[in-house]
């Protein structure tokens, strides 16, 4: 279910966002890789916002 380009978001950016949101990085990644719907939606939103920001630069 994950996109092939999952590594388009630099890890430092993803980890910083998760840390600010108070989300455990290890647990998030485990659930994401096990196709948990909540984590997939969160990642998709982070990915969309990151890609929008990248296009503006």
C-alpha positions as CSV (number, residue, x, y, z in Angstrom):
1,X,0.0,0.0,0.0
2,X,2.9,2.4,0.5
3,X,4.1,4.3,-2.5
4,X,7.3,3.3,-4.2
5,X,8.7,6.8,-3.6
6,X,8.4,6.5,0.2
7,X,11.9,7.9,0.6
8,X,11.0,11.2,-1.1
9,X,10.6,12.7,2.4
10,X,14.1,13.1,4.0
11,X,14.1,11.1,7.2
12,X,15.2,14.1,9.2
13,X,12.1,16.0,8.0
14,X,9.7,13.1,8.8
15,X,11.3,12.5,12.2
16,X,11.1,16.2,13.1
17,X,7.4,16.4,12.2
18,X,6.6,13.2,14.2
19,X,8.6,14.5,17.2
20,X,6.8,17.9,17.1
21,X,3.5,16.0,17.0
22,X,4.6,13.8,20.0
23,X,4.5,10.6,18.0
24,X,6.9,7.8,18.7
25,X,9.0,7.3,15.6
26,X,9.6,3.6,15.9
27,X,5.9,2.8,16.6
28,X,4.8,5.0,13.7
29,X,7.1,3.4,11.3
30,X,6.2,-0.1,12.5
31,X,2.5,0.6,12.0
32,X,3.1,2.3,8.7
33,X,5.0,-0.6,7.3
34,X,2.3,-2.9,8.5
35,X,-0.3,-0.9,6.6
36,X,-2.1,0.6,9.5
37,X,-4.8,3.0,8.0
38,X,-4.2,5.8,10.5
39,X,-0.5,5.9,9.9
40,X,-0.9,5.6,6.2
41,X,-3.2,8.6,6.2
42,X,-0.8,10.6,8.4
43,X,2.1,9.8,6.1
44,X,0.0,10.7,3.1
45,X,-0.8,14.1,4.6
46,X,2.8,14.8,5.6
47,X,4.0,13.7,2.1
48,X,1.4,15.9,0.4
49,X,2.4,18.9,2.4
50,X,6.1,18.3,1.9
51,X,5.7,17.9,-1.9
52,X,3.7,21.1,-2.0
53,X,6.4,22.9,-0.1
54,X,9.1,21.5,-2.4
55,X,7.3,22.7,-5.6
56,X,7.1,26.2,-4.2
57,X,10.9,26.4,-3.9
